[in-house]
Each structure stands twice: as structure tokens, then as C-alpha cells.
């Protein structure tokens, strides 16, 4: 009589994540050279990606700061043009479109003209829609423009589209052009076109009322300044007279704070002093005096850079104090530096069209990631080949396919975290140093800390994800191996 044997198959034990993590660390340490290759690939890819991201946000932040500095330098010309020149209705439409609802600019429009604040806000909203539509038509190709709006341009477009037949033809021609999207929905555009005549009348009324206030202010300004140029008068006039002019400006509804007027006066004084010095240095008498003082000729730019030299004060008959000449040199250098930065930053910001990375940068990042994935996958496959016997032993001791898969993916994740952090730091350093060499202290003056933190986290996460994705296939291959086959591999 045969005895029935009972095979006792106990439940398989599973390692806790903490023990699995320590086991992976030991595996990485044991195969340090192979792990170093994987780590190096991750570091290079993340460093490249971090450099692209950080460089983009740094340049955008510096460009915004430089734009504000440039606007501050142009403040005197902008202010005087705003207060003494009468804009056209087209200029007013652009200005209103650029103002946010409830902003100080719209409040100024309401004060200068007798229009109610809500009416000014509504007019600004319609002007914004008009400008967005004009930009929409200007951006499309000539062929599509001819199909949609014929040969019309500017404000004529709205007059053309107001016609029922033209509107129907426009919608029918626009429908197959999937790449074109109206800046607003059809109903809102149709409502604007229906009320376009009233919109033009209200805009012209605002222009007329604004022009009347400008004319009145210009007349009073002429009374105060006489025949003198307003800019030069603001520099040389007594404080009480300047305050009288500012009171006349404010009385007509325009914005002009005392601090703004003082700032404008100082900028005008520096600009006029520099112009006077240049005019004097161009005379034949001063040219000879310069040659006698420096024993050489020089261009005007070189002369202006050397104004702080004591000999220049003698050439200029000691008409300016050393502090004044030093201030002119610093202002000229600062203005030249801002213009240089604007020229350098403009093409780099425009190519991105509002995105963090431009098309070329995205392509380079994708190539870097692809190379990273291939490199990590190759290193992991080599690691699997070297560990055939280890994998077979673990399976014989009861390791499941899931544990093997988890072990290899976790090893890749650990290397991804380490590589991501190292690559992030290297990429950040490269981007900061590279841009500092071109942009100077503006990099730290407008350093976008919050955006750099986001870029750092994104880069680190990218390193982890890349390492784990690249390890999926090698890990799956390792988990599917039969123990006996693995043991026979030399």
C-alpha cells in the first residue's frame, strides 16, 4: 500500500521595502563601476536639461528687468510726450488696449475726459478686442489674408466685415483653415462689428476731449516757460515754478507725482549736461585743447569715457564739477550697457514665443533624453548579464519575478535620484556662470529664485523618470529568466 506524500508549500516571505532598499544599495556598491556608468549618463542628460531650463528663465527674468530699466531711462521723453502731444484715435486705441481693467491709466482717462469710469473700461475692452483682431490678421500669410479680407488693412477690415455678404464669405473661408483660430468667439466678434460705428464715434470723442486738455495744458506751459524748451526749463526752473507746472498738470486730470517730476528732472539734467559737453568738445577750440592736454586725438566716445580725468575739467574751462563729470560718465556707461543687453536678449526671447524653451532647445533636450535612455538601458542590460548567477540564486531561494523586477527598477531609481541631484547642480552652475559672463550682475539682480527651484525639481524628476523608464526592459528580462538556465551561463 503506497503512502501518499504531502508536500508542504509554505507561504513565500516578502522583503520589506526598507530591506529591499538596503539590498539595492549593497548591489550598487558591489558593482560601483557599472553603477558609475549609469550615473554618469543620468548626470550628463540632467545637467544639459537643467542648463537649458535655467538659461531660459534667467534670460527672461533679466530681459524683463532690463526692459524696466530701459523704460525708466526713457521716462522723461515718454512723460513729456504724454502731457504735451495730442495722440490720434489709433494711438489711443493701442494705449487703451494695453491697460488692465481698473488700472491707474484707465482712471487717468476717466479724469481727463468727462467719460464715466465704466464707459472708459468698456471702451478699453473693445479696443483690446480690436487690437487682438488686427494682430490676428497681420500674423497670417498674404494668401490667406486675400481670401479672408481681400486687400483691406487696418481699420478698413472691420468696415469690410460689417457687410453681411462679406461676413458670410469670411466665415465660410475660415472654416477649412484649421490652423487659424479667431482671438474671440464668432458671437463676440459679430457684436463688436455691429457696434463698430458707435465704438469709433466714442473713441473719436475721447480723442477730441483729450486733445482739448492737452491744448489747454500746452498754453499754460507756454505761459510759464516763455520761449524756453520745456525740458531745459524743468532743469533750470526754480522748485516753486516746477511745482506750479505740476499743479497745472494734475488739475487737468493727468498723473504726475512730485517724486516722478524730481526723477525726470535729474535724468533730463544728466542728458542735457552730456549734450552740452559733446557740443563743446566738437568745437575746433576744444579739439585743440584736448590735443594739447592729452597729446593725441580721440573719438567722441573715447572723450566721453575719459570725462572723469582731471585734465578734461581744464579742457572744459572748469565749467563742471568732478562729481558732475563722473555722474555723466556713469550714466553714459549705464545707458550703453542697457542698450547692449537689449540687443543681445531680444532675439533669444522672441524665438521662444512665450514658451520656456524654443523649438530648437526642445529638440536638443529630446535628443539628450533619448541618448540617456539608450545609455542607461545598455548599462542595465550589461548589469543583468553579469548577474545571471545571482538572479538564479535569488530565485532558487524563493525570490519572485516581481521582487527581481522591483530590485532592478529600484536600483535605477536610486541612481536616477543621485544623478538628478548632481546633474541639477552642475547644470545650474553652468547656466549661471555662462550668463554671468554676458549679462554681468543683472543675473543676480533679477535672479528668478522661484522659477529656478521649479526647474531644479523638474530636472531631478526627469532624471529619476529617465532612469526608471530605461530600466524597465532590462528588469523585465531579468525577472523572466529561468533559474536553471541562468545557473548554466558562464
Helices and strands as residue ranges (DSSP letters): H 17-30, H 32-73, H 75-84, H 89-97, H 104-112, H 117-139, H 142-149, H 156-161, H 164-175, H 186-194, H 196-225, H 230-236, H 239-251, H 258-281, H 284-294, H 300-305, H 310-315, H 322-350, H 359-386, H 388-396, H 401-439, H 442-445, H 449-479, H 483-488
